Amino acid sequence: VYHTAKHDTTRILTLLRIANQYRDNKTDTCIILAQKALERSEQINYRKGQGNAYYLFAQYYFTKINYPLALEYYHKSLKIKEELGNKASVSS
């Protein structure tokens, strides 16, 4: 899907889905993919991609027991999700 996607947002969401699959067992791969998704999201100002990438960063740092950094990224993610009116994500 990633290589055949015509839209950048589809590629970003695909990267984030793959990163999420690696979240628990290959955390370093997860953070690399999330970083790529964040960089591309910032280039095209895709706020949903940025928010989801920040959430994965938060999860990564939480598993690494770096709670201050995890909290920082949770807040960044929350701010964007509130901005976008994503009530389902805000409540979880």
C-alpha positions in Angstrom: 0.0 0.0 0.0 2.8 2.4 0.9 4.5 2.3 -2.5 1.3 2.3 -4.5 -0.5 5.1 -2.6 -1.0 8.2 -4.7 -1.7 10.6 -1.8 0.8 11.5 0.8 -1.8 11.2 3.6 -2.4 7.6 2.6 1.4 6.9 2.8 1.6 8.7 6.2 -1.3 6.7 7.6 0.2 3.5 6.3 3.5 4.3 8.0 1.7 4.9 11.2 -0.3 1.7 11.0 2.9 -0.3 10.5 4.6 1.6 13.3 1.7 0.8 15.6 2.1 -2.9 14.8 5.7 -2.8 16.0 4.8 -0.7 19.1 5.1 -3.6 21.6 7.7 -5.9 20.2 10.0 -3.8 18.0 9.9 -0.4 19.6 13.0 1.0 17.8 11.4 0.2 14.4 8.2 1.8 15.7 9.9 5.1 16.6 11.8 5.2 13.3 8.6 4.8 11.3 6.7 7.3 13.4 9.5 9.8 12.9 9.3 9.4 9.1 5.5 9.9 9.3 5.9 13.0 11.5 8.5 14.5 9.2 6.2 14.0 6.1 3.2 15.2 8.0 5.0 18.4 9.0 6.1 19.0 5.4 2.5 19.0 4.1 0.9 20.3 7.4 -1.1 17.1 7.9 -2.2 17.6 11.5 -3.9 14.2 11.9 -0.6 12.5 11.0 1.3 14.7 13.4 -1.1 13.9 16.2 -0.9 10.2 15.6 2.9 10.2 15.4 3.1 12.1 18.6 0.9 9.5 20.2 3.2 6.7 19.1 6.2 8.7 20.5 4.4 8.9 23.8 3.8 5.2 23.8 7.4 4.5 23.0 8.8 6.7 25.8 6.2 5.2 28.2 7.5 1.7 27.5 11.1 3.1 28.0 10.0 4.4 31.4 10.7 8.0 30.4 7.5 9.3 31.8 8.2 13.1 31.5 8.9 12.7 27.7 5.9 10.4 27.3 3.7 13.0 29.0 5.1 15.7 26.7 4.2 13.8 23.6 0.8 12.8 25.0 0.1 16.5 25.5 1.2 17.3 21.9 -1.0 14.6 20.6 -4.0 15.6 22.7 -3.7 19.3 21.6 -3.8 18.4 18.0 -6.7 15.9 18.4 -8.7 18.5 20.3 -7.9 21.0 17.5 -9.3 18.6 15.0 -12.3 17.8 17.0 -11.5 14.1 17.3 -13.5 13.4 20.4 -13.1 9.6 20.2 -9.3 9.9 20.4 -9.4 12.6 23.1 -11.5 10.5 25.4 -9.2 7.4 25.2 
